[in-house]
Amino acid sequence: MNDFILRVCIQAPGLLLGMVLHEYCHAYAALKFGDDTAKRQGRLTLNPAVHLSIFGSIVFPLLAAALGGMMFGWANPVPINGRNIKNYRKGMFWISFAGPLANIVLGLISALFYSILLTQVPSTFYLFSPLASMFEASVYINFILAFFNLIPFPPLDGSRMVSSLLSYENARKYEDLQKFGIFFIFVLWFTPVLTYLLSPAYMLARGSIGLFFKLIA
C-alpha cells in the first residue's frame, strides 16, 4: 500500500497536467481554425474538473499504479465540429496534432527542470528526492502520452491526422475502424506490441534528459 501511494504521488502530477494540457491545446487549436465548439462548451480552460473522466482519468490510472506500472490515462475528448473548420485538411491535422505536441513540449520542459534539479540543487535539499522523481516521471509519462495518441488507429489523434490527408471516401472507411477502437487499445495495453510502438517515446525521454543534463552540467 505504501508503494502504491508513493507511486501515485510521484506520477499523478505529470499525468494530470499532461491530460489537461492535451485537451486544452486541442480546444485552442480548434478555435484558431474557426471552430468555437469546445470554447462554447467550456473546454478552453486548464481547470481539470472540466476535462477529466471518471474511468479514463481516475480509475484506469489508479489501476495501472496498483499493478505496479506507470500511470496512464485519458480525458474526455474535446468536441470538434468539422463544418466550422477553415481549410479543413490543414485545420484538422493541426487540431489533432496539438494534443500530442503539447505532451512533447511538457515532456521537454520536465526534462529541463529535472536536469536543473540534478545539476544545480544540492542533494541535501529536503525536497530533492520527491521533486526529482516527479520530474522524471513527468518526462516519461508525457512522451508516452504523445506517442500513444499518435498511433494511427481511430479514435486516437494519429488517426485523425492521417484521415485529414485522405479523400472523403477513404477517410470515412478509415474512420469506420473506430468501432474497434476500445478493443484495439486494450489489446495494445495488455500485450508486448505496445512496448515496441512506444519505444521511440522511451528513447526520446532518455535522450532529452541526457541532452539537457550535458548542456546544463
C-alpha positions in Angstrom: 0.0 0.0 0.0 2.8 2.4 0.8 4.4 1.7 -2.6 1.1 2.3 -4.3 0.6 5.7 -2.5 4.1 6.8 -3.3 3.7 5.8 -6.9 0.5 7.8 -7.2 2.0 10.9 -5.5 5.0 10.8 -7.8 3.3 10.1 -11.1 -0.1 11.8 -10.7 1.1 15.5 -11.1 2.7 14.8 -14.5 -0.2 12.7 -15.8 -2.8 15.2 -14.6 -1.1 18.2 -16.2 -0.4 16.2 -19.3 -4.1 15.2 -19.8 -5.4 18.6 -19.1 -2.9 20.4 -21.3 -3.5 17.9 -24.1 -7.2 18.7 -24.3 -6.8 22.4 -23.8 -4.4 22.6 -26.8 -6.9 20.6 -28.9 -9.6 23.2 -27.9 -7.2 26.2 -28.5 -6.1 24.9 -32.0 -9.8 24.3 -32.9 -10.6 27.9 -32.0 -7.7 29.2 -34.1 -9.0 27.3 -37.1 -12.5 28.6 -36.7 -14.3 26.1 -34.6 -15.5 27.5 -31.2 -17.5 24.4 -30.2 -15.1 23.5 -27.4 -14.9 27.1 -26.2 -18.7 27.3 -26.0 -18.8 24.1 -24.0 -16.3 25.4 -21.5 -13.4 23.2 -22.6 -11.0 26.1 -23.4 -9.7 26.0 -19.8 -7.0 24.5 -17.7 -9.5 23.5 -15.0 -9.0 19.7 -14.6 -12.7 19.2 -13.5 -13.9 20.2 -16.9 -11.7 17.7 -18.8 -11.3 14.6 -16.7 -13.4 11.5 -16.8 -14.1 9.0 -14.0 -12.7 5.9 -15.8 -10.0 7.3 -18.1 -8.6 9.9 -15.7 -9.1 8.2 -12.3 -9.9 4.5 -12.3 -7.6 3.4 -15.1 -4.5 5.4 -13.9 -5.0 4.1 -10.3 -5.4 0.5 -11.7 -2.1 0.9 -13.6 -0.4 2.2 -10.4 -1.9 -0.7 -8.3 -0.5 -3.2 -10.8 3.0 -1.6 -10.4 3.2 0.1 -13.7 3.4 3.6 -14.9 0.2 5.6 -14.5 -1.6 6.3 -17.8 -5.0 7.7 -18.7 -7.1 10.0 -20.9 -9.5 12.8 -20.5 -12.9 13.4 -22.2 -12.3 14.2 -25.9 -12.7 17.9 -26.9 -15.8 18.3 -29.2 -14.9 19.3 -32.7 -17.3 20.4 -35.4 -15.5 19.9 -38.8 -18.0 22.1 -40.6 -16.7 25.2 -38.8 -13.0 24.5 -39.6 -11.3 26.8 -42.0 -9.2 24.9 -44.5 -10.4 21.5 -43.3 -7.4 19.3 -44.1 -4.8 21.7 -42.6 -7.0 22.6 -39.7 -7.9 19.0 -38.7 -4.3 17.9 -39.0 -3.1 20.6 -36.6 -6.0 20.4 -34.3 -5.3 16.7 -33.9 -1.6 17.2 -33.5 -2.0 19.9 -30.9 -2.6 17.5 -28.1 0.4 15.2 -28.6 2.6 18.2 -29.4 1.6 19.7 -26.0 2.7 16.5 -24.3 6.0 16.5 -26.2 6.7 20.1 -25.1 5.7 19.3 -21.5 8.0 16.3 -21.6 10.9 18.5 -22.7 10.1 21.1 -20.0 10.0 18.4 -17.4 13.4 17.1 -18.7 14.8 20.6 -18.4 13.7 21.1 -14.8 14.8 17.6 -13.9 18.3 18.3 -15.3 18.4 21.7 -13.5 17.4 20.0 -10.2 20.1 17.3 -10.6 22.9 19.7 -11.5 22.1 22.9 -9.7 20.3 21.9 -6.5 22.2 20.2 -3.6 21.0 16.7 -2.9 20.7 17.7 0.7 17.7 19.9 -0.2 14.7 18.3 1.7 12.5 18.1 -1.4 15.3 16.9 -3.7 14.3 13.3 -3.9 10.5 13.7 -4.4 10.9 16.5 -6.9 13.5 14.5 -8.9 11.1 11.6 -9.0 8.2 13.7 -10.1 10.0 15.5 -12.9 11.5 12.2 -14.2 8.0 10.6 -14.1 6.6 13.6 -16.0 9.1 13.2 -18.7 8.3 9.6 -19.4 4.5 9.9 -18.9 4.2 12.9 -21.3 6.3 11.3 -24.1 4.3 8.1 -23.7 1.0 10.1 -23.9 2.2 11.9 -27.0 3.4 8.8 -28.9 0.4 6.6 -27.8 -2.0 9.2 -29.1 0.0 9.4 -32.4 -0.8 5.7 -33.1 -2.8 5.9 -36.4 -5.8 3.9 -35.2 -9.2 5.6 -34.6 -10.1 7.3 -32.3 -6.5 8.3 -31.4 -5.2 11.6 -32.6 -2.8 10.0 -35.1 -5.8 8.5 -37.0 -7.3 12.0 -37.4 -4.1 13.3 -38.7 -4.0 10.5 -41.3 -7.7 11.0 -42.1 -7.1 14.7 -42.9 -4.8 13.6 -45.7 -7.2 11.1 -47.3 -10.0 11.6 -49.8 -13.5 11.9 -48.3 -14.5 8.3 -49.2 -11.3 6.8 -47.9 -11.4 8.9 -44.8 -14.9 7.6 -44.0 -13.8 4.0 -44.5 -10.8 4.6 -42.3 -12.8 6.2 -39.6 -15.2 3.2 -39.5 -12.4 1.3 -37.7 -13.3 3.4 -34.6 -15.9 0.8 -33.6 -12.9 -1.5 -32.8 -11.0 1.3 -31.1 -11.5 0.3 -27.4 -10.8 -3.3 -28.2 -7.6 -2.3 -30.1 -6.4 -0.1 -27.2 -6.9 -2.8 -24.6 -5.2 -5.4 -26.8 -2.2 -3.0 -27.1 -2.1 -2.2 -23.5 -2.0 -5.8 -22.3 0.4 -7.2 -25.0 4.1 -6.6 -25.8 3.1 -4.8 -29.0 2.6 -1.6 -27.1 6.2 -1.7 -25.8 7.6 -1.8 -29.4 5.2 1.0 -30.5 6.2 3.2 -27.6 10.0 2.5 -27.8 10.6 5.9 -29.5 8.9 7.6 -26.6 11.3 6.0 -24.1 14.3 6.8 -26.3 13.3 10.4 -26.7 12.6 10.7 -22.9 16.1 9.4 -22.0 17.7 11.4 -24.8 16.1 14.7 -23.8 17.2 14.2 -20.2 20.7 13.3 -21.3 20.9 16.3 -23.6 19.7 18.9 -21.0 22.0 17.3 -18.4 25.0 17.8 -20.7 24.0 21.4 -21.6 23.4 22.4 -18.0 26.1 20.5 -16.1 
